[in-house]
Amino acid sequence: MRINPESFAFMVLLGLLAAVPYSGIDINLPALAATGSTFGVSASDVGLTTSAFMLSLATAPLIYGPASDRLGRKPILAFGLALFVAASFGCALASSLPALLVCRFIQGIGAAATATTFAIIRDLFDGTAARGGIANVMVAVNVATVIAPTAGAALLAAAGWQSIYATQAAMGLALLVVVMFRFAESATIAPSARLVPAAVIHSYRRVLTHPVSLPYILVGAAGGAMVFAYVTGASLFFVGAVGLSPEQFGLIFSACSASVMGGAFLDGQLGRRGISSACMLATGLTLSAAASVVLLAMTLTGWMPTVPVAALLMAVALGFGLSVPNVVSATMQHFPDIAGAVSAAAGSIQLIAGAISSGLVAACFDGRTALSTTVVMAASALLALVLYFLVARPADRRLQSQTIERLMRAGSMPKSTAS
């Protein structure tokens, strides 16, 4: 029996699929030092395995997206999960750092197939329903980011770092079985659709030249850069400069993840009550930008007490949670036929922007203050806000007006409906 797309179980499945890449990063963080000890290298050297995972995670969707539009979501998910399982076992059995690096890169290629999750939502839902589905997936992803580091630490203490990768393999295998036997294909595939380079290039050209989707992709990329700046800089500041213990920083990190969850959940609930996507997006972006600017001002004055700083970071995260479901929905709504390509383009651009912001924060960190973090966060948040109000929102309104005028000229929409 297939899982009903309208059911809670189906949303749980999508959430678990979307969480695979994020859990693949966070669950391994507690084991970097132990893994390095096994191979006789430093923890920072083992950190390259995370970079290898993220590199393939950013690039592989560019192939998976168009492939899923032409072959279907199910075969792409099945292939990716199978590859993830095999690579996870390879990581557990790795006898050297180079072997682990290769397996982590392949593991990222497999995990990247789950980027089709948002395309599946676009296949099955529209409007408020799609926005609510994206919000539910965001909640699941952030649950994974809260649980994964603790789970990784527990597995490390109980059975060594290899057990972390074995657990990932088991989770991937369970998802693979569900996808193979309980998931029904969601994409509508045209009989003439072919996976050829010209078609792939045409799909990406459509996305990257669209007057509405491209601005929303850039809004999402700026928002992603803000979050990556926080993720990189918060630990450098709180642990390296302030001197908080890893456990204390973990509480702050978990509180921020909970704030993202709260924002996404709140957006979904308000959407069902008729609050517009534009209203929630403007609110979320404004909240993140305002909190980021206040953090920058506090940094410049040298007044950075831990509790107010943590509260402002939670406000940034809450704004991000409010805005993301609406950004993703607006990005994908104009391309139901190539939702996979749209999702891949948006995700890859966001990861690239995040990598740049993360690198800037780390390279400019002075060892004493949060200046590099708050500068990049504020700049990214303000850029997202400006792109939305000055580019994306006006373009969206123009396109809606043009569509209404075209329908009225064609006689398919009465004037009272248009008004």
N, C-alpha and C positions, 0 to 999 in steps of 0.2 A: 504494500500500500504506500502510495506517494504521500509526502508531507504536504498538507494544504497550505498554499502560500499565504492564506489569510490567518493562519494559526500562530499561536505564540511559539510553538516548537520551530516553525520555519524561521522566525526572527532570531531565535536562539542559534539556529544553525548558521544563519548569515553572520551573526555576531561572532561566533566561534571561528568561522572562516576568516573574517576580517581581522581577528586578533592574532592569527598565526604569525604574521611578520613582526608585530610588536612584541609578542611574547618571545619570539626567537631572538630578540635583542636583549630584553630586560632580564630574562630568566638566567642568562649566562653571566651577567655582570658580577655577581658575588664570587664566581669561580675563576676569575682571571688570574689571581695570584697563585691559586692551587694548581691551575693548568700550567702556568709558567714554571712552577717548581718541578712538575713532572718532566718537562722538556728541558729544564736547565736554562730557561730564559726569563726575562723580566715580565711583569704584569703588563707593562706598556707594549711589549712586543706581542703578547697574546691579544692585546686590544686591537691589533691589526685584523684579527678574525672578524670583529664587529664591522670594521671598515669594508672588508671583503663581502660580508653579508649585505651591507647596505648598498654597495656598488651594484651588485647584481639585482638587488631589490628595486633600484631606481631605473635600471635599463631594460630588464626582461619584460616588464609590462608593455613596452613599446611594440613587442612582437605579439604578446598574448592578447592585447586589446583587439587589434584588427583580426587576429586569428579567431577569437571568440565570436566576432560579428559574423564570420563566414562559415565557421565550423560548429558553432554552438558553445554555450558556457560550460556544459557538463563535461565534454571531452577535455577541455582546457583545464578545468578544475581537477579532473581525475589524473591527468598527466602530471600537473604540478604537484599534487599531493603525493603521488607515487615517487616522484623525484625527491621531494622533501623527506619522505620516510627513508629512502635509500641513503641519501646524503647524511641524515641524522645518525643512522647506524655507522656510516663511515666516520663521522666525527667522533663517535664513542670509541671506535676501534683505532683511531689515528695514533701513530707511534712517534710522530714528529710534528713540529710546528708547521713546516711546509705542507705536510699532508692535511693537517687540520685546516689550514688556509684554503686549500683547494676544495675540501669538503664543505666548508662554510660558504664559499662562493656558489657552489652547486646548490647548497641548501637554500640560499637566497633566491636562486633562479626558480626553485620549486615553490617557495613561499610566495613569490611574486604573482603566481597564478590566481591567488585569492583576491587580487586587486579587481577582479571582475565582479566582486560583491555588489558594488554600487551600480554596475551595469545591469545586474540581475534585478535590483530594485527598480531601475528605470524601465526594464522590460515589463514588469508586472504592475507597477503603480504609477500614478501621475498626481500632480498637484499636491494637496495636503497629505495624501496617503504616502506619497514618495518621500516628502519631507519628514513625516513621522517615522518611516522605515529607516531613513538615514540617521535620524536622531537615536533610534533604538540601537543601531549598529555602533554608533559613537559611544553609547553607554557601555556596551559590551567590551569594546576596545579598551576603554579606560579602566574597567574592572580588571582586565588582563594586566594592564600596566601597574596596577596596585598590587595584585596578587603575585605576579611573576617573580620579582626580586626575592620576596619572602620564600616562595616555593623553591627557588634556586638555592637559596641559603640552606633550607632544610634538606634538600636532596644532597647538597655538597657535604653536609655534616653526617648524613646517614650512610651514604654509599659512594662518595667521591664525585668528581666533576663529570666522569663518564656517564653517571646515572642521569644527569641533566639532559644529555643528548638522547639517551635511551628513552627517557620520558617524552621528549619531543617526537621521537619516532612513533611511540605508542599512540600519542594524541593524533598525529597525522594519519596513522593507519585507521583509527576509529572514524575520523572525518571522511577518509577515503571510502570506507564501507558505506557510510550513510549517503554520500554523494552518489555512489554507484547504484544503490538499491532503493533509496528513498527520495532522491531529488529528480524532479521532472524538468526537462529542458525548458528554459524560459525564453530564449531568443527565437524570433521569427526570422528564419533564414530564407532569403530569396533563392529560387532554383538557379538563377543565373549568377549568383555570388561566387566569386573565385578568389582564392588567396594568392594573388600575384603582386609583385612589387608595385606595379602601376596603380592598382586598386588601393594598396596600403598608403602610398604617397598621396593619392587623391583624398583619402579619408582624413589624413592629418592636415592636408591643405584646407579642407573644408572647416575643420575645427579651428585652426590657427589664423584663419582669415575672417571668421565669423564676427560681426560687429558686437554681438552680445556675449557669446561664450568666451571669447578670448579675454575681454576685460575681467570677467568673473574668475577665469583661471589665474589671472595676475593678482586679483584680490586674494584668492586662496593661497597663492605662493607667498605673498607678503605676510599673511597671517601665519603660514607655516614657518617662515623665517623668524618671526617673533617667538614662536614656541621653541624652536631649535636653539635660539639664543638663550632662552631661559634654561632649557635642559642642560646646555653646556656650562653656562655661567653660574647657575645657582649652586652647584656643588663646589665649583672653584671658590666662590665667595664664602658660602656658609661653612664649609669644611676647611678649605685652605686658608682663608683670611680670618674669619670670625672664630674658628676653632670648635665648631659644633661637632659632636660625635656623629658617625655614620647613622646611628639609630635616630638621633634627633633630626638630622637632615631627612631621613626616610619619612618621618612624620610630616614634615613640610611638603615633601614630594607627593606623598599620598593625599594630603589635604588638597593640593592643587589638582591632582587627577580626579579627586572627588568633585571638585568645583567644575571641571569640564563635564563630568557626568551629569551634575546637577543642571548645568546650562543646557545640555542637549535634551535632557528629560523635560525641563521646563519649556523649551521650544516646542517639543512634540505635543505637550499638553495644551499650550496656548494656541498652537496651530489648529487643534481639534475644536477650539472654542472660537475660531474665526479671526484670530490675530494674524495679520498679513505677514508673509515672509519678508517683505521689504521693511516693515516696522521692526521685526526681530533682528534682522541683519544690521540695520542702522544702530539699534540699541547695543548689540553685541560689539560691533566694531568701535563704537564711541566709548563704551565702558573699557575695553582693552586699551585703547589709545590714551584715555584720560589717566588710567592707573599707571600705565607705562611712563607717561610724562611726569607724573608725581614722583615715581621712583627715580627718574633721572634728576629731577630737582633736588630730591633728598640726597642723592649721591653727590651732587655738586656742592651742597652745603656741608657735607660731611656728617650728616645726622642719619644713621642707618640702624635704628634699634630693631632687633630681630622680629618682634611680634608685629609691629606695623608693616615691616617689609613683607613678612609672610602673608599678612592680610591683603596687601596690595597685589602680590603675586596670585593669590586666590581670586581676586577681582579680575585680573587679566585672564586667568583660566576660565572663569565663569563667562566672560564676554566671548572668549573663543568657542566655548561650548554652545552658546546661543547662536553664533554666526555660522559655524561650519555646515550644519545641515542645510541651511539656506543657500550658502555659496555653492555647495555640491549640486543641489537641486537646480539652481539657476544655470549652472554650467552645462548640465546634461539635458535640459528640457527640450532643446531645439533639435536634438539628434537621436531620436528613438531608434533609427536604423543602424547607427554606428556608436551605440552607447559604450561599447568596449574601448574603441579608439579614443573617445572623449575622456573616459575615466583614466586611461593609460597616460594620455598627454598631460592631464591635470596633475596626476600623481607624480609623474616624473619631474615636471617643472617645479612642483612644490618641494620635492626632495632635493633637487639641485639648489633651489633658493635656501633651503634649510642647511645644506652642507656649506654654502658660502657664508651664511650668518654664523654658523657654529665655528667655522675656521677663523672668522674675524674676531669673535669673542675670545677664543683660545689664544690667538696670536697677539692680541692687544692687552691681555690680562696683565695687570701690573703687580699682582701678588698681594695687594693690600686693599683694594676697593672693588666695587661692583661697576666701575665706570664703563668698561667695555661692554658688559652685559646690558646695562640700562640704556646706553646710547643706541646699541643695535636693536634692542627691543622697542624703544620709543620710535626710532626711525622706521622700523618695519611696520609697527602698528599705525603710525600716522600715514605711511604710504598706502596701506590697505584702506584706510578711511578716505583718503583723497581719491584713490582709484575708484572706490565705490560711488562716492557722491558726485564726482566730476566726470567720470567716464562710464562706468558700468550701468548705473541707474539711469542716466539720460539716454544711453543707447537702448536699454531695455524699454523705456517708455516710447522712444521713437519707433521701435520695431512693433510694439503693441498698437500704436496709432496707425502705422502703415497697414498692419493686418486688418484692423477694423475698417479702415477706408476701403481696402481692397474688397472685403466681404460686402460692404454696403454697395459698392459699385456693381458687384456681381449680383446684388439683390438677394443674398442669402442671409442677411442680418437686418432686422428691422431697426430703425433709428432709435426706438425706445430702448432696445437692448444695448446698443452702442453707448448710449448716454449713461 
